[in-house]
Amino acid sequence: MADHADITRKKAVLGGVPLLADLTASQLQLVAAHSSLRSFEAGATIRAPGSLDNRLHAIETGNVLVAHPEAAGGERVLATYIDGESFGELDLFGSEPGEYTVRAVTHTVLCSFPAPDEQVEEVLAVDPALGAELVERLLREIGERTRSANALVSEKAPWIEGLRRQILTDKLTGLPNATYLKQEMPGIIAKNGGDAAILMIKPDNFKQINDTYGHDAGDAVLIRLASTVRSEAEEGMCARFKGDVYCLIVADGKEADSRAQSVLDGVRALDLSDYTRGDGFVLTASVGMACCTEETVERACERAFSKVMQIREEGGDRFDWSR
């Protein structure tokens, strides 16, 4: 781990990058902690044609040239960057190598995020909200570039939209994640009339599965649970909130009791014999509920989560409202 002076230096460089400007102190600290400072002598290749470099580079000092090789030899200069500027933003989440070269014109020091031995997805998994924010900023930047580089934007925009969906989706279950819940639920609830209920669903005895049958079995059960929750949800109205806790939004709050009971019955009816060695293990769940409008999504989530934890501590296998 870099020392305090090193982190401070990297924060000073990265804080001037438009994509990272105005991040919270903790978010900039996270980015800096997973960045590296590298020096290149004049003429050194920073990136070779055909290579994959999923990094954002901020120039502390120096001069960098980006060029595209020409078929007949030589090269076509695409851009130059100097102290305080950055490049590589559109490659940060890329999956395809670029057919261009990047080299130092003068002695150059770069602050690169993430560090060479890290992947951006792993770093952003620590703070999914940061990942969503960076994607939103990239989308805005792409929009601004439309006026001057329409061909490049047309090529990148569908990929960025796909990336946004990835960041807002839980990789294990395929459900939307908590970041999606925070960003999208107010609009979804408003669209459905604003008289909704949030249901937090937590299995009562999931830890026993992990402890007895292993974490692979646990992951498989989480996927089964996600299917049960999804079956009770309209499109876009459920999410994996955290860990083994799921969230179901019922657009018409008057239907919440019947949906909650249906979820409890569905969880109890899950056939887990292929993961629990056929020993008759029965999974049960608790459901905490709260009324919700588009203005109170975050608070409603907190109340419903607090309620589900209370129900579980009291024995579980039932639902109740947060009053």
C-alpha positions as CSV (number, residue, x, y, z in Angstrom):
1,M,0.0,0.0,0.0
2,A,1.3,3.4,-0.9
3,D,2.3,5.8,1.9
4,H,0.4,9.0,2.7
5,A,2.7,11.3,0.7
6,D,2.3,9.0,-2.4
7,I,-1.5,9.0,-2.1
8,T,-1.6,12.8,-1.6
9,R,0.5,13.2,-4.8
10,K,-1.7,10.9,-6.8
11,K,-4.9,12.6,-5.6
12,A,-3.4,16.0,-6.7
13,V,-2.9,14.6,-10.2
14,L,-6.2,12.7,-10.5
15,G,-8.3,15.5,-9.0
16,G,-7.6,17.6,-12.1
17,V,-9.1,14.9,-14.4
18,P,-12.6,16.0,-15.6
19,L,-13.9,12.5,-15.3
20,L,-12.8,12.4,-11.6
21,A,-13.5,16.0,-10.6
22,D,-15.8,16.6,-7.6
23,L,-15.7,12.9,-6.5
24,T,-16.2,12.5,-2.8
25,A,-13.1,12.5,-0.7
26,S,-13.5,8.7,0.0
27,Q,-14.0,8.0,-3.7
28,L,-11.0,10.0,-4.8
29,Q,-9.0,8.2,-2.0
30,L,-10.1,4.9,-3.4
31,V,-9.1,5.8,-7.0
32,A,-5.7,7.1,-5.8
33,A,-5.0,4.1,-3.7
34,H,-5.5,1.8,-6.7
35,S,-3.5,4.0,-9.1
36,S,0.2,4.0,-10.0
37,L,2.9,6.6,-10.9
38,R,5.1,5.7,-13.8
39,S,7.9,7.5,-15.6
40,F,8.7,7.3,-19.3
41,E,11.8,8.6,-21.0
42,A,11.4,10.7,-24.2
43,G,10.5,8.4,-27.1
44,A,9.3,5.5,-24.9
45,T,6.2,3.6,-26.0
46,I,3.4,3.9,-23.5
47,R,1.0,1.8,-25.5
48,A,1.7,-0.3,-28.7
49,P,-0.8,-0.8,-31.5
50,G,-3.0,-3.8,-30.9
51,S,-2.5,-3.8,-27.2
52,L,-5.3,-3.6,-24.6
53,D,-4.8,-0.8,-22.0
54,N,-7.9,-0.4,-19.7
55,R,-6.5,2.6,-17.9
56,L,-7.1,6.3,-17.5
57,H,-3.9,8.2,-17.6
58,A,-3.3,11.7,-16.1
59,I,-0.1,13.5,-17.0
60,E,1.7,14.9,-14.0
61,T,4.5,16.2,-16.1
62,G,5.5,15.7,-19.7
63,N,4.1,15.5,-23.3
64,V,2.3,12.5,-24.8
65,L,1.5,11.8,-28.5
66,V,-1.2,9.5,-29.8
67,A,-0.9,8.4,-33.4
68,H,-2.3,5.8,-35.8
69,P,0.0,3.8,-38.0
70,E,-0.5,4.2,-41.7
71,A,-0.5,1.3,-44.2
72,A,2.2,2.9,-46.3
73,G,4.4,3.5,-43.3
74,G,4.6,6.5,-41.1
75,E,1.8,7.6,-38.8
76,R,-1.1,10.0,-38.5
77,V,-1.1,12.1,-35.3
78,L,-4.5,11.9,-33.6
79,A,-3.8,14.0,-30.4
80,T,-1.2,15.4,-28.1
81,Y,-1.5,15.9,-24.4
82,I,0.5,17.9,-21.9
83,D,0.9,18.5,-18.1
84,G,-2.5,18.3,-16.3
85,E,-4.3,16.6,-19.2
86,S,-5.6,13.1,-19.4
87,F,-6.3,10.4,-21.9
88,G,-7.7,6.9,-22.1
89,E,-11.1,7.6,-20.5
90,L,-13.0,5.8,-23.3
91,D,-10.7,2.8,-22.9
92,L,-11.2,2.5,-19.1
93,F,-13.9,-0.2,-19.4
94,G,-12.9,-1.4,-22.9
95,S,-12.6,-5.0,-24.1
96,E,-11.0,-4.5,-27.5
97,P,-7.4,-3.5,-28.3
98,G,-6.8,-0.2,-30.0
99,E,-4.9,0.2,-33.2
100,Y,-2.9,3.2,-32.2
101,T,0.3,4.0,-30.5
102,V,0.9,6.2,-27.5
103,R,4.4,7.5,-26.7
104,A,6.2,10.0,-24.6
105,V,7.5,13.0,-26.5
106,T,9.5,14.3,-23.5
107,H,10.3,12.8,-20.1
108,T,6.8,12.0,-18.8
109,V,5.2,11.0,-15.5
110,L,1.8,9.4,-15.6
111,C,-0.7,8.6,-12.9
112,S,-2.6,5.7,-14.2
113,F,-5.9,4.2,-12.9
114,P,-6.1,1.4,-12.1
115,A,-2.6,0.1,-11.3
116,P,-1.0,-2.3,-13.9
117,D,-1.8,-5.4,-11.8
118,E,-5.4,-4.5,-11.2
119,Q,-8.7,-4.5,-13.1
120,V,-11.1,-1.6,-13.0
121,E,-14.1,-3.9,-12.3
122,E,-12.5,-5.3,-9.2
123,V,-11.7,-1.8,-7.8
124,L,-15.2,-0.5,-8.5
125,A,-16.7,-3.5,-6.9
126,V,-15.6,-1.9,-3.6
127,D,-17.8,1.1,-4.3
128,P,-20.5,0.3,-6.9
129,A,-21.9,3.8,-6.6
130,L,-18.5,5.1,-7.9
131,G,-18.7,2.8,-10.9
132,A,-22.2,4.0,-11.7
133,E,-21.1,7.7,-11.4
134,L,-18.1,7.2,-13.7
135,V,-20.3,5.6,-16.3
136,E,-22.8,8.4,-16.1
137,R,-19.9,10.9,-16.5
138,L,-18.6,9.0,-19.5
139,L,-22.0,9.1,-21.1
140,R,-22.1,12.9,-20.7
141,E,-18.6,13.2,-22.1
142,I,-19.6,11.1,-25.1
143,G,-22.6,13.4,-25.6
144,E,-20.3,16.4,-25.6
145,R,-17.9,14.8,-28.0
146,T,-20.7,14.1,-30.5
147,R,-20.4,17.6,-31.9
148,S,-16.7,17.1,-32.8
149,A,-16.2,13.3,-33.2
150,N,-19.5,11.7,-34.2
151,A,-18.0,8.6,-35.7
152,L,-16.1,7.8,-32.5
153,V,-19.1,8.4,-30.4
154,S,-21.4,6.2,-32.6
155,E,-18.9,3.4,-32.1
156,K,-18.6,3.8,-28.3
157,A,-22.1,4.7,-27.2
158,P,-23.7,1.3,-27.4
159,W,-20.8,-0.2,-25.5
160,I,-21.1,2.4,-22.8
161,E,-24.8,1.8,-22.4
162,G,-24.0,-1.9,-22.1
163,L,-21.4,-1.2,-19.5
164,R,-23.9,0.9,-17.5
165,R,-26.3,-2.1,-17.5
166,Q,-23.4,-4.3,-16.2
167,I,-22.6,-1.9,-13.4
168,L,-26.3,-1.8,-12.3
169,T,-26.7,-5.6,-12.4
170,D,-25.7,-8.1,-9.8
171,K,-23.3,-10.5,-11.5
172,L,-24.3,-13.6,-9.5
173,T,-28.1,-13.4,-9.8
174,G,-28.7,-11.2,-12.8
175,L,-31.0,-9.0,-10.8
176,P,-30.6,-5.2,-10.6
177,N,-28.3,-4.2,-7.6
178,A,-28.6,-1.7,-4.8
179,T,-27.1,1.1,-7.0
180,Y,-29.9,0.5,-9.5
181,L,-32.4,0.7,-6.7
182,K,-31.1,4.0,-5.5
183,Q,-30.9,5.6,-9.0
184,E,-33.9,4.1,-10.8
185,M,-36.6,3.3,-8.2
186,P,-37.9,6.9,-7.7
187,G,-38.7,7.1,-11.4
188,I,-40.2,3.6,-11.5
189,I,-42.4,4.2,-8.5
190,A,-43.5,7.6,-9.8
191,K,-44.4,6.0,-13.1
192,N,-46.6,3.4,-11.3
193,G,-48.6,6.0,-9.4
194,G,-46.4,6.6,-6.3
195,D,-48.4,4.4,-3.9
196,A,-45.9,1.6,-3.6
197,A,-44.5,-0.8,-1.0
198,I,-41.0,-2.0,-0.6
199,L,-40.5,-5.6,0.6
200,M,-37.1,-6.7,2.0
201,I,-36.7,-10.4,1.8
202,K,-34.0,-12.3,3.8
203,P,-33.7,-16.1,4.3
204,D,-33.7,-17.2,7.9
205,N,-31.3,-20.1,7.7
206,F,-29.1,-19.3,4.7
207,K,-25.9,-19.4,6.8
208,Q,-26.6,-23.0,7.6
209,I,-26.4,-23.8,3.9
210,N,-22.9,-22.1,3.6
211,D,-21.7,-23.7,6.8
212,T,-23.0,-27.2,6.0
213,Y,-22.9,-27.6,2.2
214,G,-20.3,-25.0,1.1
215,H,-20.3,-21.7,-0.6
216,D,-21.0,-23.1,-4.1
217,A,-24.2,-24.5,-2.8
218,G,-24.9,-21.1,-1.1
219,D,-24.4,-19.3,-4.4
220,A,-26.7,-21.7,-6.2
221,V,-29.4,-21.1,-3.5
222,L,-29.0,-17.3,-3.9
223,I,-29.7,-17.7,-7.6
224,R,-32.8,-19.8,-6.8
225,L,-34.0,-17.2,-4.4
226,A,-33.5,-14.5,-7.0
227,S,-35.8,-16.5,-9.4
228,T,-38.4,-16.7,-6.7
229,V,-38.3,-12.9,-6.0
230,R,-38.3,-12.1,-9.8
231,S,-41.4,-14.3,-10.3
232,E,-43.3,-11.9,-8.0
233,A,-42.0,-8.7,-9.6
234,E,-43.1,-6.7,-12.5
235,E,-40.2,-5.8,-14.9
236,G,-37.6,-3.7,-13.1
237,M,-39.3,-3.9,-9.7
238,C,-36.8,-6.1,-7.8
239,A,-33.2,-6.1,-6.9
240,R,-30.5,-7.8,-4.8
241,F,-30.1,-5.3,-2.0
242,K,-27.1,-6.8,-0.3
243,G,-25.7,-10.2,0.6
244,D,-28.7,-12.5,0.9
245,V,-31.2,-9.7,1.1
246,Y,-33.5,-9.1,-1.8
247,C,-35.9,-6.2,-2.5
248,L,-39.3,-6.4,-4.2
249,I,-41.2,-3.2,-5.1
250,V,-45.0,-3.7,-5.3
251,A,-46.5,-0.8,-7.3
252,D,-49.9,-1.1,-5.7
253,G,-49.3,-1.2,-2.0
254,K,-52.6,-2.9,-1.4
255,E,-51.2,-6.0,-3.0
256,A,-48.2,-6.1,-0.7
257,D,-49.5,-8.6,1.9
258,S,-50.5,-11.2,-0.7
259,R,-47.1,-10.7,-2.5
260,A,-45.2,-11.1,0.7
261,Q,-47.1,-14.3,1.6
262,S,-46.5,-15.6,-1.9
263,V,-42.8,-15.0,-1.5
264,L,-42.7,-16.9,1.8
265,D,-44.6,-19.8,0.3
266,G,-42.3,-19.8,-2.7
267,V,-39.2,-19.9,-0.6
268,R,-40.5,-22.7,1.6
269,A,-41.4,-24.7,-1.6
270,L,-37.9,-24.4,-3.1
271,D,-36.4,-27.8,-3.9
272,L,-32.8,-27.6,-2.8
273,S,-32.1,-31.3,-2.6
274,D,-29.5,-31.1,-5.4
275,Y,-27.5,-28.7,-3.3
276,T,-28.2,-30.1,0.2
277,R,-27.5,-33.8,-0.4
278,G,-31.2,-34.7,-0.3
279,D,-31.5,-34.3,3.4
280,G,-34.8,-32.5,3.4
281,F,-33.5,-29.1,4.2
282,V,-36.2,-26.4,4.2
283,L,-35.4,-22.8,3.6
284,T,-37.6,-20.1,5.2
285,A,-37.5,-16.4,4.9
286,S,-38.6,-13.1,6.6
287,V,-40.2,-10.2,4.8
288,G,-40.0,-6.6,6.1
289,M,-42.3,-4.1,4.5
290,A,-42.6,-0.3,4.2
291,C,-44.8,2.2,2.4
292,C,-42.9,4.2,-0.3
293,T,-43.2,7.2,-2.5
294,E,-40.6,8.4,-5.1
295,E,-39.4,10.9,-2.5
296,T,-38.8,8.4,0.2
297,V,-37.2,5.4,-1.5
298,E,-34.0,5.4,0.5
299,R,-35.7,5.9,3.8
300,A,-38.3,3.2,3.0
301,C,-35.5,0.8,2.2
302,E,-33.9,1.5,5.6
303,R,-37.2,0.9,7.4
304,A,-38.0,-2.3,5.5
305,F,-34.5,-3.6,6.1
306,S,-34.7,-2.8,9.8
307,K,-38.0,-4.6,10.0
308,V,-36.8,-7.7,8.2
309,M,-33.9,-8.0,10.6
310,Q,-36.2,-7.7,13.6
311,I,-38.5,-10.4,12.2
312,R,-35.6,-12.7,11.6
313,E,-34.3,-12.2,15.1
314,E,-37.8,-13.1,16.4
315,G,-37.9,-16.4,14.6
316,G,-38.7,-15.5,11.1
317,D,-40.9,-17.2,8.5
318,R,-43.4,-14.4,8.4
319,F,-43.9,-10.8,7.1
320,D,-44.8,-7.6,8.8
321,W,-44.9,-3.8,8.2
322,S,-42.7,-1.1,9.5
323,R,-45.1,1.2,11.2
